[in-house]
Amino acid sequence: ADSFLFVLGSISSTSSNSRLGFVWWDTTTGVAANPGAGGISWSFSGGWTLANLLTHSDHIRCSDGRWFASGTTITNPNNRISHFTYAATNLQTNYFTARNAERMNPVTINGVKGMISCSAYAGASPYTGYFIKNTTFSTIPNAHVINASSAYVEFFLRNGSSSFVANIEADYARGASLNGNLLYLPVSNMFFTAEPVVPCYGVTPFLLDPNHSKYGVYKAAFWKDYGWDGSAWVLNHTGSKTVNSSNEIISVIDNMGLSFANGVSGTSFVANEWFIVAIGAGVFKDNGLTYNYSFTYSLYPTKQISLTGNVPQTPLGPLVDEPVTFSPLVPDLTSTGFSSSAPQTTIIQNKGMVVSKPNTTGNNSVLVADQLIPASTVFDFRFKFLNLNANGSSIDQKFGLATGTGTYTYGVHFRYNRLSGVLAVYNNNTLLETVVNPSLDDVFKIERNGSNAVVAYQNGVALHAAVTSSSQFVILADAYTNSIAWGWWDMKLTYTENRRVMRVGSAVGNTGSYSPKFSSLTYSSLPGDAKVLIGSGSPITAVLEYTSAGVAVTGTGKVKVCPGAGWLIFHDSEADNPVSGNVTAHFILNNL
């Protein structure tokens, strides 16, 4: 029989917005059962109305005849989860206390049915999610509090220890904690999750440590077992075969070969032992070898670009409407704590448009344009705001000119106050003018003329009296730590580029930085995915400098990497020699 629970839209508590009316019905009898007012104590903002229906209706979930009702919403946290069976007369009698203001989603993992936790409140405590099998719920004591040591939890999705914490289950993790679990995909053995801190969706494989008490129960979900049937290796067969010094070819695993040296102890592999190994072109790690490795990944399409050409012997010179591009002031920013908000900074850009969402402040949140405006030269810098959104914070977003050689002081620049919604022009910390009725369609400009007069404009109208400065300028963008991303677009700079620049890629075929979908080179030196060779025969490997625009190349044999622009900048004294090597370019899927 199919059983249904209907929560009535017309009966509510007389003292609150709680939804108390309900009716049971099944297909066997066709008769409604237990209509009453002992229902689910939901205190929604605005109540159970038609407008709120879609927001709240999926907070009741069912698996194997047991219903689960969460009391939380995206704006109102509540850790109580009621659970009950068909024809219950009061839906609030049995409950447990969750960790993350959760609802429960039904899943089946390796044939075991149960419920997986999913945070349903935007500001929930970011503890890792957990799985409880259906047969356990009837044994959970009423009002039990789920925590890292709860005996009723089959497993936590993040479990064990790491380099940063001894007990991941109890850790208040800020990023990728798998606490927003939407569903489990059994064929691919993947959890599909929402990660609100990042923010993004995620797909993560399920895996338990071999020492976990439930490893044997769920092992078949993530490992395939092959056994020897006397003539071949067969999936899920219980047979075995002695393998020793001769190379045994496992045809069902890409013709992988297995062999073991004789031994009885120590680092030898002996009877009744097991080991887990990562396999590529050979065995990467076994019981007798310590193997340390690292890897990097990008959320954007990437391609390795080969470098060809010679060391440029002249500057780029005058450039008209050059797209303004950015790189982080602190390119090698890392998070060393498992609980740190991750990622620390998010940047996406495409040829004159940049979006920044840092989870950090100070120098760590600052972007510096790759272009460098020489001293005592004319320039014209134009841009538009991507958003002008007052969201209750008193911190200013800053965007404009600065002076310095690595440590920067703002010159003429724009500040947007997120608390007041006021856009203003400053010279360093001196207010020059408040912008009247700014909009996203306005064209803002900062220019310097031949008399070294620097002026900011809105739609061609000067906003303040000229500020005299002959300084070399960089362009800074600081979104500061923010709950929303901040950005600028249609950024174009007409100026003179006095440095010796090699553009990565080729105009023929629009490769590398010439591609309309180019976003950047890798911002950080840590991945080590760039290599520049200078010379022929036995070329030297250049030392790569990931410094901001105001910092000059420190000498010959050094190359400055400007990731946002896709530029390599050489020292003025670098001799004319061939350049080879490769760099990694990142691209966007569409032209934004």
Secondary structure, 3 states (H helix, E strand, C coil): CCEEEEECCCCECCCCCCECCEEEEECCCCCEEEEECCCECCCCCCCCCHHHHHHHHHHEEEECCEEEEECCCCCCCCCEEEEEECCCCCCCCCEEECCCCEEEEEEEECCEEEEEEEECCCCCCCCCCEEEEHHHHCCCCCCEECCCCCCCCCEECCCCCCCCCCCHHHCCCCCCCCCEEEEEECCCCEEEEEECCCCEEEEEECCCCCCCCCHHHHHHHHCCCEEECCCCEEECCCCCCCCCCCCEEEHHHCCEEECCCCCCCCCCCCCCCCCCCCECCCECCCCCCCCCCCCCCCCCCEEEEECCCECCCCCCEEEEEEECCEEECCCCCCCCCCCCCCCCEEEEECCCCEEEEECCCHHHHEEEECCCECCCCCEEEEEEECCCCCCCCCCEEEEEEEEECCCEEEEEEEEEECCCCEEEEEECCEEEEECCCCCCCCCEEEEECCCCEEEEEECCEECCCCEECCCCEEEEEECCCCCCCEEEEEEEEEEEECCEEEECCCCCCCCHHHCCCEEEECCCCCCCCCEEEECCCCCEECEEECCCCCCCCCCCCEEEEECCCCEEEECCCCCCCEEEEEEEEEECCCCC
